[in-house]
Amino acid sequence: MNNKPKYHLLKNTKYALSGLKHVLKTESSFKLELICAIFIIAAIFFIDTTLTNKLILLTTGILVLIVELLNSAVENVVDLVTKEFAPLAKTAKDIGSTAVMFSICLHIICWILVLVYA
């Protein structure tokens, strides 16, 4: 059985915007990272470095938001499966958080390298 609807650009965009709206309402971590990203993206335009370095900073900054969205999706699925404490559910959520932490560390390292060596 396939419950996947046929691809439709406008409907899929509507689904994506619905997901963004939900995340903005319910996920404080994403809201905080989005606010930081706005300031970080603005700062990228003002630093004196190459276009390549700016693209690296922009890409790793957006990567943090993408990984946070995926982490939120994992957390929602885990919560759907069980509300009770389960070691595997905790592990799944912890691994998602680790992915977010790694993406933030990567972004910070890129900033340090760009600022020190540019």
C-alpha positions as CSV (number, residue, x, y, z in Angstrom):
1,M,0.0,0.0,0.0
2,N,1.4,3.4,-1.0
3,N,-0.1,6.4,0.8
4,K,2.4,8.8,-0.7
5,P,0.5,11.4,-2.7
6,K,1.6,12.3,-6.2
7,Y,4.2,15.1,-6.4
8,H,2.7,18.6,-6.8
9,L,5.0,21.6,-6.4
10,L,2.4,23.9,-4.7
11,K,1.1,21.2,-2.3
12,N,4.6,20.2,-1.4
13,T,5.5,23.8,-0.7
14,K,2.4,24.1,1.4
15,Y,3.5,21.0,3.4
16,A,7.0,22.5,3.9
17,L,5.6,25.8,5.1
18,S,3.2,24.0,7.4
19,G,6.2,22.2,8.9
20,L,8.1,25.4,9.3
21,K,5.1,27.0,11.0
22,H,4.9,24.1,13.4
23,V,8.6,24.2,14.3
24,L,8.5,28.0,14.9
25,K,5.5,27.5,17.2
26,T,6.8,24.5,19.2
27,E,10.6,24.3,19.0
28,S,12.5,26.8,21.1
29,S,15.9,25.5,20.0
30,F,15.1,26.1,16.4
31,K,13.8,29.6,17.1
32,L,17.0,30.4,19.0
33,E,19.2,29.0,16.2
34,L,17.2,30.9,13.6
35,I,17.6,34.2,15.4
36,C,21.3,33.5,15.7
37,A,21.5,32.6,12.0
38,I,20.0,35.9,11.0
39,F,22.7,37.8,12.8
40,I,25.4,35.4,11.6
41,I,24.3,35.7,8.0
42,A,24.3,39.5,8.3
43,A,27.9,39.3,9.8
44,I,29.0,37.2,6.9
45,F,28.4,40.1,4.5
46,F,30.5,42.5,6.6
47,I,33.6,40.4,7.1
48,D,36.5,40.9,4.8
49,T,37.2,37.5,3.3
50,T,36.8,35.6,0.0
51,L,33.5,34.6,-1.5
52,T,34.5,31.0,-0.9
53,N,34.9,31.6,2.8
54,K,31.6,33.4,3.0
55,L,29.9,30.5,1.2
56,I,31.5,28.0,3.7
57,L,30.2,30.1,6.6
58,L,26.7,30.4,5.0
59,T,26.5,26.7,4.2
60,T,27.6,25.6,7.7
61,G,25.2,28.1,9.3
62,I,22.3,26.8,7.3
63,L,23.4,23.2,8.0
64,V,22.8,23.9,11.7
65,L,19.2,24.8,10.9
66,I,18.7,21.7,8.7
67,V,20.1,19.3,11.3
68,E,17.9,20.9,14.0
69,L,14.9,20.4,11.8
70,L,15.8,16.7,11.3
71,N,16.4,16.4,15.1
72,S,13.0,17.8,15.7
73,A,11.4,15.3,13.3
74,V,13.2,12.4,15.1
75,E,11.9,13.7,18.4
76,N,8.4,13.9,17.1
77,V,8.5,10.4,15.7
78,V,9.9,9.0,19.0
79,D,7.2,10.8,20.9
80,L,4.5,9.4,18.6
81,V,5.8,5.9,19.2
82,T,6.0,6.1,23.0
83,K,5.3,8.6,25.7
84,E,6.8,6.3,28.3
85,F,10.6,6.1,29.1
86,A,12.3,3.7,26.8
87,P,16.1,3.4,26.5
88,L,16.1,3.3,22.7
89,A,13.8,6.3,22.5
90,K,16.2,8.3,24.7
91,T,19.1,7.1,22.6
92,A,17.4,8.2,19.4
93,K,16.8,11.7,20.9
94,D,20.3,11.9,22.3
95,I,21.9,11.0,18.9
96,G,19.8,13.6,17.2
97,S,21.0,16.2,19.7
98,T,24.6,15.0,19.1
99,A,24.1,15.7,15.4
100,V,23.0,19.2,16.2
101,M,26.0,19.7,18.5
102,F,28.4,18.5,15.8
103,S,26.9,20.8,13.2
104,I,27.3,23.8,15.6
105,C,30.9,22.8,16.4
106,L,31.6,22.6,12.6
107,H,30.2,26.0,12.1
108,I,32.2,27.5,15.0
109,I,35.4,25.8,13.7
110,C,34.8,27.3,10.3
111,W,34.3,30.8,11.7
112,I,37.5,30.4,13.7
113,L,39.5,29.3,10.7
114,V,38.1,32.0,8.5
115,L,38.7,34.7,11.0
116,V,42.3,33.5,11.9
117,Y,43.5,32.6,8.4
118,A,41.7,35.0,6.2
